[in-house]
Amino acid sequence: MALSPQHNLKPKVGVIAIVWQQDKVLLVKRKFAPHAGHWGFPGGKLEWGETMAQGAARELLEETAITADMQTPFACFDVLEHNNNNQLTHHYVMVAVNGDYISGEAQAADDAEAVGWFSTANLPSPLCPDLVNIIESARAH
C-alpha cells in the first residue's frame, strides 16, 4: 500500500508574542505564508532547548526590535493552511505567550513587512484568523 507523500510530515511548534504597551497591542504584517499580507502577532518556530517564553522573546526581537518581559503561555492554537487544491501546506501548533513591553522602537525586520502598536478598538486589516479571540484570551490572563 502506497503512503501519501506527506506521511512523514509532522506539525511544527511555534510561539506568538502578545505584547502590550499601555492599552495597545503590537502587531506585524506577515511577509510569508501562512497568512502572508495579514496582520498578526510576532512569532515563529520554537528552537531546540528554548522555553516558550524564550522563543517568544527571541522571535519578538528578531521581527520587531522590541524587548518584552514574556510570561507563561496561556493558550494554544491550530494553524492549518491549504492551497487551492485543498492540500495541507502548513500545520503549526502555535503557543500564545503574553508579554509586557520593556524597550525598543518598533521596526519591521526579519519576516515582518510592517509593524505597529494598535488599540484593540482600531485593529488593521486583514487580520490573521483567530486574532481577535487571541487578544480577548490574552486580556483575560
C-alpha positions as protocol buffer text, in pm:
chain_id: "A"
residue {
  index: 1
  type: MET
  ca { x: 0 y: 0 z: 0 }
}
residue {
  index: 2
  type: ALA
  ca { x: 148 y: 336 z: -105 }
}
residue {
  index: 3
  type: LEU
  ca { x: 168 y: 604 z: 156 }
}
residue {
  index: 4
  type: SER
  ca { x: 86 y: 967 z: 90 }
}
residue {
  index: 5
  type: PRO
  ca { x: 394 y: 1185 z: 27 }
}
residue {
  index: 6
  type: GLN
  ca { x: 300 y: 1366 z: 348 }
}
residue {
  index: 7
  type: HIS
  ca { x: 300 y: 1051 z: 564 }
}
residue {
  index: 8
  type: ASN
  ca { x: 618 y: 1153 z: 749 }
}
residue {
  index: 9
  type: LEU
  ca { x: 537 y: 1522 z: 795 }
}
residue {
  index: 10
  type: LYS
  ca { x: 479 y: 1646 z: 1146 }
}
residue {
  index: 11
  type: PRO
  ca { x: 323 y: 1965 z: 1283 }
}
residue {
  index: 12
  type: LYS
  ca { x: 569 y: 2235 z: 1382 }
}
residue {
  index: 13
  type: VAL
  ca { x: 557 y: 2407 z: 1720 }
}
residue {
  index: 14
  type: GLY
  ca { x: 557 y: 2783 z: 1710 }
}
residue {
  index: 15
  type: VAL
  ca { x: 520 y: 3067 z: 1955 }
}
residue {
  index: 16
  type: ILE
  ca { x: 344 y: 3401 z: 1924 }
}
residue {
  index: 17
  type: ALA
  ca { x: 419 y: 3705 z: 2137 }
}
residue {
  index: 18
  type: ILE
  ca { x: 119 y: 3908 z: 2251 }
}
residue {
  index: 19
  type: VAL
  ca { x: 290 y: 4224 z: 2376 }
}
residue {
  index: 20
  type: TRP
  ca { x: 117 y: 4514 z: 2546 }
}
residue {
  index: 21
  type: GLN
  ca { x: 229 y: 4874 z: 2587 }
}
residue {
  index: 22
  type: GLN
  ca { x: -34 y: 5051 z: 2795 }
}
residue {
  index: 23
  type: ASP
  ca { x: -361 y: 4968 z: 2612 }
}
residue {
  index: 24
  type: LYS
  ca { x: -205 y: 4887 z: 2274 }
}
residue {
  index: 25
  type: VAL
  ca { x: -102 y: 4552 z: 2130 }
}
residue {
  index: 26
  type: LEU
  ca { x: 192 y: 4500 z: 1894 }
}
residue {
  index: 27
  type: LEU
  ca { x: 108 y: 4351 z: 1553 }
}
residue {
  index: 28
  type: VAL
  ca { x: 315 y: 4266 z: 1246 }
}
residue {
  index: 29
  type: LYS
  ca { x: 207 y: 4237 z: 886 }
}
residue {
  index: 30
  type: ARG
  ca { x: 325 y: 3894 z: 777 }
}
residue {
  index: 31
  type: LYS
  ca { x: 562 y: 3877 z: 480 }
}
residue {
  index: 32
  type: PHE
  ca { x: 541 y: 3499 z: 426 }
}
residue {
  index: 33
  type: ALA
  ca { x: 290 y: 3211 z: 443 }
}
residue {
  index: 34
  type: PRO
  ca { x: 96 y: 3113 z: 630 }
}
residue {
  index: 35
  type: HIS
  ca { x: -129 y: 3419 z: 614 }
}
residue {
  index: 36
  type: ALA
  ca { x: 110 y: 3642 z: 415 }
}
residue {
  index: 37
  type: GLY
  ca { x: -16 y: 4001 z: 399 }
}
residue {
  index: 38
  type: HIS
  ca { x: -230 y: 3961 z: 711 }
}
residue {
  index: 39
  type: TRP
  ca { x: -175 y: 4133 z: 1044 }
}
residue {
  index: 40
  type: GLY
  ca { x: -86 y: 3901 z: 1330 }
}
residue {
  index: 41
  type: PHE
  ca { x: 144 y: 3860 z: 1625 }
}
residue {
  index: 42
  type: PRO
  ca { x: 521 y: 3839 z: 1606 }
}
residue {
  index: 43
  type: GLY
  ca { x: 627 y: 3478 z: 1630 }
}
residue {
  index: 44
  type: GLY
  ca { x: 777 y: 3176 z: 1467 }
}
residue {
  index: 45
  type: LYS
  ca { x: 918 y: 2830 z: 1522 }
}
residue {
  index: 46
  type: LEU
  ca { x: 1034 y: 2727 z: 1866 }
}
residue {
  index: 47
  type: GLU
  ca { x: 1402 y: 2630 z: 1864 }
}
residue {
  index: 48
  type: TRP
  ca { x: 1557 y: 2329 z: 2032 }
}
residue {
  index: 49
  type: GLY
  ca { x: 1615 y: 2392 z: 2403 }
}
residue {
  index: 50
  type: GLU
  ca { x: 1409 y: 2712 z: 2425 }
}
residue {
  index: 51
  type: THR
  ca { x: 1123 y: 2760 z: 2666 }
}
residue {
  index: 52
  type: MET
  ca { x: 811 y: 2904 z: 2508 }
}
residue {
  index: 53
  type: ALA
  ca { x: 874 y: 3240 z: 2679 }
}
residue {
  index: 54
  type: GLN
  ca { x: 1235 y: 3247 z: 2550 }
}
residue {
  index: 55
  type: GLY
  ca { x: 1122 y: 3160 z: 2197 }
}
residue {
  index: 56
  type: ALA
  ca { x: 854 y: 3429 z: 2200 }
}
residue {
  index: 57
  type: ALA
  ca { x: 1107 y: 3688 z: 2326 }
}
residue {
  index: 58
  type: ARG
  ca { x: 1360 y: 3589 z: 2056 }
}
residue {
  index: 59
  type: GLU
  ca { x: 1104 y: 3599 z: 1773 }
}
residue {
  index: 60
  type: LEU
  ca { x: 971 y: 3932 z: 1902 }
}
residue {
  index: 61
  type: LEU
  ca { x: 1318 y: 4088 z: 1900 }
}
residue {
  index: 62
  type: GLU
  ca { x: 1406 y: 3943 z: 1556 }
}
residue {
  index: 63
  type: GLU
  ca { x: 1086 y: 4066 z: 1392 }
}
residue {
  index: 64
  type: THR
  ca { x: 1028 y: 4399 z: 1566 }
}
residue {
  index: 65
  type: ALA
  ca { x: 1340 y: 4515 z: 1762 }
}
residue {
  index: 66
  type: ILE
  ca { x: 1117 y: 4518 z: 2073 }
}
residue {
  index: 67
  type: THR
  ca { x: 1217 y: 4367 z: 2407 }
}
residue {
  index: 68
  type: ALA
  ca { x: 943 y: 4246 z: 2640 }
}
residue {
  index: 69
  type: ASP
  ca { x: 902 y: 4056 z: 2963 }
}
residue {
  index: 70
  type: MET
  ca { x: 746 y: 3738 z: 2824 }
}
residue {
  index: 71
  type: GLN
  ca { x: 543 y: 3545 z: 3077 }
}
residue {
  index: 72
  type: THR
  ca { x: 398 y: 3195 z: 3081 }
}
residue {
  index: 73
  type: PRO
  ca { x: 198 y: 3056 z: 2788 }
}
residue {
  index: 74
  type: PHE
  ca { x: -178 y: 3098 z: 2819 }
}
residue {
  index: 75
  type: ALA
  ca { x: -330 y: 2929 z: 2513 }
}
residue {
  index: 76
  type: CYS
  ca { x: -260 y: 2704 z: 2216 }
}
residue {
  index: 77
  type: PHE
  ca { x: -399 y: 2739 z: 1862 }
}
residue {
  index: 78
  type: ASP
  ca { x: -402 y: 2530 z: 1545 }
}
residue {
  index: 79
  type: VAL
  ca { x: -281 y: 2693 z: 1224 }
}
residue {
  index: 80
  type: LEU
  ca { x: -374 y: 2486 z: 920 }
}
residue {
  index: 81
  type: GLU
  ca { x: -339 y: 2636 z: 572 }
}
residue {
  index: 82
  type: HIS
  ca { x: -446 y: 2468 z: 248 }
}
residue {
  index: 83
  type: ASN
  ca { x: -362 y: 2550 z: -114 }
}
residue {
  index: 84
  type: ASN
  ca { x: -614 y: 2591 z: -398 }
}
residue {
  index: 85
  type: ASN
  ca { x: -629 y: 2210 z: -436 }
}
residue {
  index: 86
  type: ASN
  ca { x: -726 y: 2178 z: -69 }
}
residue {
  index: 87
  type: GLN
  ca { x: -390 y: 2016 z: 14 }
}
residue {
  index: 88
  type: LEU
  ca { x: -245 y: 2099 z: 354 }
}
residue {
  index: 89
  type: THR
  ca { x: 59 y: 2324 z: 308 }
}
residue {
  index: 90
  type: HIS
  ca { x: 126 y: 2444 z: 665 }
}
residue {
  index: 91
  type: HIS
  ca { x: 49 y: 2284 z: 1002 }
}
residue {
  index: 92
  type: TYR
  ca { x: 158 y: 2466 z: 1314 }
}
residue {
  index: 93
  type: VAL
  ca { x: 64 y: 2438 z: 1678 }
}
residue {
  index: 94
  type: MET
  ca { x: 104 y: 2797 z: 1800 }
}
residue {
  index: 95
  type: VAL
  ca { x: 152 y: 2868 z: 2169 }
}
residue {
  index: 96
  type: ALA
  ca { x: 48 y: 3217 z: 2277 }
}
residue {
  index: 97
  type: VAL
  ca { x: 263 y: 3398 z: 2536 }
}
residue {
  index: 98
  type: ASN
  ca { x: 167 y: 3731 z: 2697 }
}
residue {
  index: 99
  type: GLY
  ca { x: 434 y: 3994 z: 2742 }
}
residue {
  index: 100
  type: ASP
  ca { x: 483 y: 4346 z: 2875 }
}
residue {
  index: 101
  type: TYR
  ca { x: 683 y: 4598 z: 2671 }
}
residue {
  index: 102
  type: ILE
  ca { x: 1028 y: 4683 z: 2813 }
}
residue {
  index: 103
  type: SER
  ca { x: 1214 y: 4873 z: 2541 }
}
residue {
  index: 104
  type: GLY
  ca { x: 1281 y: 4936 z: 2175 }
}
residue {
  index: 105
  type: GLU
  ca { x: 1125 y: 5123 z: 1886 }
}
residue {
  index: 106
  type: ALA
  ca { x: 908 y: 4901 z: 1667 }
}
residue {
  index: 107
  type: GLN
  ca { x: 1076 y: 4827 z: 1333 }
}
residue {
  index: 108
  type: ALA
  ca { x: 974 y: 4571 z: 1072 }
}
residue {
  index: 109
  type: ALA
  ca { x: 1257 y: 4319 z: 1036 }
}
residue {
  index: 110
  type: ASP
  ca { x: 1312 y: 3950 z: 957 }
}
residue {
  index: 111
  type: ASP
  ca { x: 981 y: 3821 z: 815 }
}
residue {
  index: 112
  type: ALA
  ca { x: 765 y: 4120 z: 910 }
}
residue {
  index: 113
  type: GLU
  ca { x: 651 y: 4351 z: 630 }
}
residue {
  index: 114
  type: ALA
  ca { x: 525 y: 4619 z: 871 }
}
residue {
  index: 115
  type: VAL
  ca { x: 481 y: 4662 z: 1246 }
}
residue {
  index: 116
  type: GLY
  ca { x: 273 y: 4884 z: 1471 }
}
residue {
  index: 117
  type: TRP
  ca { x: 102 y: 4935 z: 1805 }
}
residue {
  index: 118
  type: PHE
  ca { x: -278 y: 4917 z: 1780 }
}
residue {
  index: 119
  type: SER
  ca { x: -573 y: 4985 z: 2005 }
}
residue {
  index: 120
  type: THR
  ca { x: -797 y: 4680 z: 2021 }
}
residue {
  index: 121
  type: ALA
  ca { x: -1083 y: 4910 z: 1911 }
}
residue {
  index: 122
  type: ASN
  ca { x: -891 y: 5009 z: 1594 }
}
residue {
  index: 123
  type: LEU
  ca { x: -720 y: 4698 z: 1452 }
}
residue {
  index: 124
  type: PRO
  ca { x: -578 y: 4695 z: 1098 }
}
residue {
  index: 125
  type: SER
  ca { x: -697 y: 4457 z: 828 }
}
residue {
  index: 126
  type: PRO
  ca { x: -684 y: 4194 z: 706 }
}
residue {
  index: 127
  type: LEU
  ca { x: -626 y: 4008 z: 1031 }
}
residue {
  index: 128
  type: CYS
  ca { x: -490 y: 3657 z: 1077 }
}
residue {
  index: 129
  type: PRO
  ca { x: -761 y: 3409 z: 1176 }
}
residue {
  index: 130
  type: ASP
  ca { x: -846 y: 3397 z: 1548 }
}
residue {
  index: 131
  type: LEU
  ca { x: -653 y: 3720 z: 1623 }
}
residue {
  index: 132
  type: VAL
  ca { x: -946 y: 3889 z: 1800 }
}
residue {
  index: 133
  type: ASN
  ca { x: -1014 y: 3573 z: 2004 }
}
residue {
  index: 134
  type: ILE
  ca { x: -646 y: 3552 z: 2100 }
}
residue {
  index: 135
  type: ILE
  ca { x: -650 y: 3916 z: 2215 }
}
residue {
  index: 136
  type: GLU
  ca { x: -958 y: 3852 z: 2428 }
}
residue {
  index: 137
  type: SER
  ca { x: -798 y: 3543 z: 2578 }
}
residue {
  index: 138
  type: ALA
  ca { x: -473 y: 3734 z: 2643 }
}
residue {
  index: 139
  type: ARG
  ca { x: -658 y: 4011 z: 2825 }
}
residue {
  index: 140
  type: ALA
  ca { x: -832 y: 3753 z: 3045 }
}
residue {
  index: 141
  type: HIS
  ca { x: -490 y: 3633 z: 3163 }
}
